[in-house]
Amino acid sequence: MTDRARALFLFSDTGGGHRSAAEAIIEALELQYPGAFDIQLIDFFKSYAPRPLKWAPEAYPEMARHARAWGFGYRAFNSHTRARALTSAFWPYVRRAARRLVRDHPADIIVSVHPVCIAPVMRALGPNRQPFVTVVTDLVSTHALWYHRRVDRCLVPTERAQQRGLDCGMTPDQLRVTGLPVARRFCQPTGDTAAFRRQLGWPLDRPMVLLVGGGEGMGPLYETAATISAGGGNFGLAVISGRNQRLRQQLEARAWDVPTFIYGFERRMPELMRAASILVTKAGPGTITEAINAGLPMVLFGRLPGQEEGNVDYVVEEGVGLWAPGPERTGEAVRRWLGQPGQIERAAAACRRVSRPEAAMEVAREIACLQASGPVHTARGARLTSALGERIRRIRG
């Protein structure tokens, strides 16, 4: 095949989940349709947004620390009418940037894994355009900005996110429940826990608690770790401080009451999750999904108001974890679970029941099929659609 479909992925590093989802989908496309797509991955804030919006990725960690203000802003425009008013008001400000992005990156299909860029890019494309796919990277409490009524497909992680799309005026044909895409390495069988522990140098004779706060080491990790370990016990603790060097130094300087392992930014999270007995984390959608795929029960210690509140409800109602905000309550919940191994086993079974490890592959198939069957307006497009459609049929059959 000489022509390859040009796929443009739009994301931003405002939180780790958008990039991770995009990379997971790209990985799945390349696994299922090798050589079929020419892929571009663009951080639209950094590369195209006017100031001060272009600084949003750097400002995100600080903004997320102001939980009350974050929640107010999230809710203030969280309806279809208000979201549309917001994007219309911003259009004159971002118009040139959106049109330049579209001009600089000609594509045969566009995939957005971030809600903010959907409306301006759709408007910049005009009426005669290539297929546009939205992949929603929030689990439950999905913002109205995700649900643009003109997109060709909106792929959502849960039935609740699907219902939210319907409530925002999308049609059932536009929406698909695929699960949240995560990298293939998070979707492998659980494997031999003891083997993973030996690789990591962890003890084999006791349960292990894994405490994480995302890539930036956000939340009260030090206080939570200290509370969990206080008084000792027959368990071990591993703490991921991410890029937070100050936090890592604090953790390493402490004398711990249980065997404790301190890590910085880690690329071995699949192995760490498969070696652990309990995960302690904030209610980020990517980490929750990765833990569920690993069969790892979780205790949630924090959430972003508005955006992550539904994630907490989902974890608790599905039986895969507990909600215990604040270091004291988190420590109590962890120790209660450690004293009741049957509860941990039931939560692990619930993880296996609700997991969707093939989500990224399913999203990739949706993208490929939409591209193959999409509208054709040029001779090159006709050749491309025919060749890609034949390749997809050959791979499937």
C-alpha positions in Angstrom: 0.0 0.0 0.0 1.6 3.2 -1.1 -0.9 5.7 0.4 -1.3 5.8 4.1 -4.1 7.4 6.0 -3.0 10.6 7.7 -4.3 10.5 11.3 -4.0 13.7 13.4 -4.2 13.2 17.2 -4.9 16.3 19.4 -4.1 16.2 23.1 -2.5 18.3 25.8 -0.4 17.6 28.8 -3.0 19.1 31.2 -2.9 15.9 33.3 -1.2 12.7 32.3 -4.3 10.9 31.0 -4.7 12.7 27.6 -1.2 11.9 26.3 -1.4 8.4 27.7 -4.7 7.7 26.0 -3.5 9.0 22.7 -0.3 6.9 22.8 -2.3 3.8 23.7 -4.6 4.3 20.7 -1.6 4.9 18.4 0.0 1.8 19.7 -3.2 -0.2 19.0 -3.5 1.2 15.5 0.1 0.2 14.7 -0.4 -3.3 16.1 -3.6 -3.9 14.2 -2.9 -2.0 11.0 0.9 -1.8 10.6 1.9 0.7 8.0 -1.7 1.8 7.3 -1.5 5.2 9.1 0.8 8.2 9.1 0.3 9.6 12.6 0.9 13.0 14.0 0.5 13.8 17.7 0.0 17.5 18.5 -0.2 19.2 21.9 -2.5 21.9 20.7 -2.0 24.2 23.7 1.8 24.2 23.5 2.0 24.3 19.7 -0.9 26.6 18.7 -2.8 28.2 21.5 -2.3 32.0 22.0 -0.9 33.2 25.3 -1.8 32.7 28.1 -3.5 29.4 27.0 -0.3 28.0 25.6 1.1 27.9 29.2 -1.8 25.7 30.4 0.3 22.4 30.6 2.8 24.0 32.9 0.2 25.7 35.0 -2.0 22.6 35.3 -0.4 21.1 38.5 -0.8 24.3 40.4 -4.3 24.9 39.2 -5.3 21.4 40.2 -4.1 22.1 43.8 -6.7 24.8 44.2 -9.5 22.2 44.4 -12.4 24.6 45.3 -11.7 26.9 42.4 -11.2 24.0 40.0 -14.6 22.6 41.0 -16.3 25.9 40.6 -14.8 26.4 37.1 -15.6 22.8 36.1 -19.3 23.1 37.0 -19.8 26.7 35.8 -20.0 25.7 32.1 -21.0 22.0 32.5 -24.1 22.0 30.3 -24.5 21.9 26.6 -25.9 25.5 26.5 -23.2 27.0 28.6 -20.4 25.0 27.0 -21.5 26.2 23.6 -21.7 29.8 24.9 -18.1 29.5 26.2 -16.7 28.1 23.0 -18.5 30.8 20.9 -17.1 33.5 23.2 -13.6 32.2 22.8 -13.8 31.6 19.1 -12.5 35.1 18.0 -9.5 34.6 20.4 -8.5 31.2 19.1 -9.8 31.4 15.5 -6.4 32.1 13.9 -4.7 29.3 16.0 -7.3 26.7 15.1 -7.2 27.5 11.4 -3.4 27.4 11.4 -3.5 24.0 13.1 -5.8 22.6 10.5 -3.8 24.2 7.7 -0.4 22.9 9.0 -1.6 19.3 9.5 -3.7 18.1 6.6 -5.3 14.8 7.8 -7.7 12.1 6.6 -9.1 11.6 10.1 -8.8 13.7 13.3 -8.9 12.2 16.8 -9.2 14.4 19.9 -8.5 13.1 23.4 -9.0 16.5 25.0 -12.3 18.3 25.3 -11.1 21.9 25.0 -9.9 21.8 21.3 -13.0 19.9 19.9 -15.3 22.9 19.2 -12.7 25.3 17.7 -11.1 22.7 15.5 -14.5 21.5 14.2 -15.4 25.1 13.4 -12.1 25.7 11.7 -12.6 22.6 9.5 -15.8 23.9 8.0 -18.7 21.9 6.5 -16.7 19.8 4.1 -14.2 18.0 6.3 -12.6 14.7 7.2 -14.1 12.4 9.8 -13.6 13.6 13.4 -13.5 11.2 16.4 -13.6 12.2 20.1 -12.2 9.7 22.7 -13.4 10.7 26.1 -10.8 10.2 28.8 -12.9 10.9 31.9 -14.7 7.9 33.3 -18.0 9.2 34.6 -18.2 12.9 35.5 -17.7 13.9 31.8 -17.9 17.6 30.9 -20.3 18.9 28.3 -17.3 20.1 26.3 -16.6 16.5 25.3 -20.0 16.1 23.5 -19.9 18.2 20.3 -22.9 17.3 18.2 -21.1 17.5 14.8 -18.4 14.9 15.6 -18.7 11.6 13.6 -18.0 9.4 16.6 -17.7 9.9 20.3 -16.1 6.9 22.1 -16.7 6.8 25.8 -15.4 4.6 28.7 -18.6 3.8 30.6 -22.3 3.5 30.1 -22.7 6.6 32.4 -20.5 8.6 30.1 -22.7 7.4 27.2 -25.8 8.6 28.9 -24.2 11.9 29.6 -23.6 12.3 25.8 -27.2 11.5 25.1 -28.3 14.1 27.7 -26.1 16.7 25.9 -27.9 16.1 22.6 -25.8 13.5 20.8 -27.5 10.6 19.0 -27.1 6.9 19.9 -25.3 6.4 16.5 -22.6 8.9 17.4 -21.8 7.2 20.8 -19.9 3.9 21.4 -18.9 2.4 24.8 -15.3 1.1 24.4 -13.7 1.5 27.8 -10.8 3.8 28.5 -7.7 3.1 26.3 -4.5 2.4 28.2 -1.2 1.1 27.0 -0.9 -2.6 26.0 1.6 -3.2 28.8 -1.2 -2.5 31.3 -3.5 -5.0 29.7 -1.6 -8.2 30.0 -2.7 -11.1 32.2 -1.9 -10.6 35.9 0.9 -13.1 36.0 3.0 -14.4 38.9 3.0 -11.9 41.7 5.9 -13.5 43.4 8.0 -13.2 40.2 7.3 -9.5 40.0 8.2 -9.0 43.6 11.5 -10.8 43.2 12.3 -8.5 40.3 11.6 -5.4 42.5 13.3 -6.8 45.6 10.1 -6.7 47.6 9.3 -9.1 50.4 7.4 -12.3 49.5 6.0 -13.0 52.9 3.6 -10.1 53.4 1.0 -8.0 51.4 2.4 -4.8 49.8 0.6 -1.4 49.6 1.4 0.8 46.6 0.9 4.5 47.1 0.9 6.8 44.1 0.0 10.4 43.3 0.4 10.6 39.5 3.4 11.7 37.6 3.7 14.9 39.6 3.4 13.3 43.0 0.2 15.2 43.8 -1.8 15.0 47.0 -0.8 14.4 50.7 1.5 11.5 49.9 3.9 12.0 52.7 1.2 12.3 55.4 -0.7 9.3 53.9 2.4 7.1 53.8 3.3 8.1 57.4 -0.2 7.3 58.6 -0.3 3.9 56.9 3.0 2.8 58.2 2.6 4.1 61.8 2.9 1.4 64.4 4.3 -1.2 62.0 2.6 -4.4 60.9 3.0 -7.4 58.7 3.0 -5.5 55.4 5.2 -3.5 53.2 4.8 -0.1 51.5 6.0 1.3 48.2 5.6 5.0 47.5 5.9 6.6 44.0 6.8 10.3 44.4 6.8 11.0 40.6 8.7 14.1 39.5 8.3 15.7 42.9 11.9 15.7 44.0 11.2 17.5 47.3 8.7 14.8 48.3 11.1 12.0 47.4 13.8 13.6 49.6 11.3 13.8 52.5 10.3 10.2 52.1 13.9 9.0 51.9 14.9 10.9 55.0 12.2 9.2 57.2 12.6 6.1 59.4 9.7 3.8 58.5 7.9 1.3 60.7 7.4 -1.2 57.9 9.6 -2.2 54.9 9.3 0.8 52.6 10.5 1.4 49.1 10.7 4.9 47.6 10.6 5.6 43.9 10.6 8.7 41.7 9.0 8.9 38.3 8.4 5.2 37.3 8.0 3.5 33.9 7.5 0.1 35.6 4.0 0.8 36.8 2.5 -2.4 35.2 5.0 -4.5 37.1 4.5 -2.5 40.4 0.7 -2.9 40.1 1.0 -6.6 39.5 3.3 -7.0 42.5 1.1 -5.0 44.9 -1.9 -6.1 47.0 -3.6 -2.7 47.4 -3.3 0.5 45.5 -3.7 3.9 47.3 -4.2 6.8 44.9 -6.2 9.8 43.9 -9.3 9.2 41.7 -7.6 9.8 38.3 -9.3 7.9 35.5 -6.2 6.5 33.9 -4.8 5.1 37.2 -8.1 3.6 38.1 -8.4 1.9 34.7 -4.8 0.6 34.9 -5.5 -0.8 38.4 -8.7 -2.5 37.3 -6.9 -4.1 34.4 -4.2 -5.4 36.8 -6.9 -6.8 39.2 -5.6 -4.5 41.9 -8.1 -3.2 44.6 -7.7 0.4 45.5 -8.3 2.9 48.2 -8.9 6.5 46.9 -7.6 9.3 49.1 -8.5 12.3 47.0 -10.4 13.6 43.9 -10.7 16.7 41.8 -14.1 18.4 42.5 -16.6 17.9 39.7 -14.3 16.1 37.3 -13.4 13.1 39.4 -16.4 12.8 41.7 -18.1 10.3 39.5 -14.9 8.2 39.5 -15.2 7.7 43.2 -18.9 6.6 42.9 -17.9 4.2 40.1 -15.1 2.6 42.1 -17.2 2.1 45.2 -20.4 1.0 43.4 -18.5 -1.6 41.3 -16.8 -2.9 44.4 -13.3 -2.4 43.2 -12.2 0.0 45.9 -12.9 2.3 48.9 -13.3 6.0 49.3 -11.3 7.2 52.3 -10.3 10.9 51.9 -7.6 12.3 54.1 -4.5 10.6 55.6 -6.3 9.3 58.8 -9.2 7.7 57.0 -7.0 6.3 54.3 -4.7 4.7 56.9 -7.7 3.2 58.6 -9.2 1.8 55.4 -5.9 0.2 54.3 -5.3 -1.4 57.7 -8.9 -2.6 57.8 -8.5 -4.3 54.4 -5.1 -5.8 55.4 -6.9 -7.4 58.3 -9.6 -8.9 56.0 -7.9 -10.7 53.1 -11.3 -11.9 51.9 -12.3 -8.3 51.2 -9.2 -7.7 49.1 -9.9 -10.9 47.1 -13.5 -9.9 46.4 -12.4 -6.5 45.2 -9.8 -8.1 43.0 -12.5 -10.3 41.5 -14.7 -7.2 40.9 -11.8 -5.7 39.0 -11.6 -8.7 36.7 -15.3 -8.5 36.1 -15.4 -4.8 35.0 -12.0 -4.6 33.2 -11.9 -3.8 29.5 -8.3 -4.5 28.6 -9.1 -4.4 24.8 -10.4 -0.8 25.0 -7.5 0.7 23.0 -7.8 -2.0 20.3 -11.5 -1.4 20.1 -11.0 2.4 19.8 -8.4 1.7 17.0 -10.9 -0.4 15.1 -13.5 2.3 15.3 -11.1 4.9 14.0 -9.9 2.6 11.1 -13.5 1.7 10.1 -14.6 5.3 10.2 -11.7 6.3 8.0 -12.3 3.5 5.6 -16.0 4.2 5.2 -15.9 8.0 5.5 -16.9 10.5 2.8 -14.6 10.8 -0.1 -14.2 14.1 -1.9 -10.9 13.7 -3.9 -9.3 11.1 -6.2 -6.6 10.6 -3.6 -9.2 10.1 -0.9 -10.9 7.4 -3.1 -7.6 5.5 -3.5 -6.8 5.8 0.2 -10.3 4.7 1.4 -10.3 1.7 -1.0 -6.8 0.6 0.0 -7.3 1.0 3.7 -10.7 -0.7 3.6 -9.2 -3.7 1.8 -6.3 -3.8 4.4 -8.7 -3.8 7.3 -10.8 -6.6 5.7 -7.7 -8.6 5.1 -6.4 -8.2 8.7 -9.8 -9.1 10.1 -10.4 -12.1 8.0 
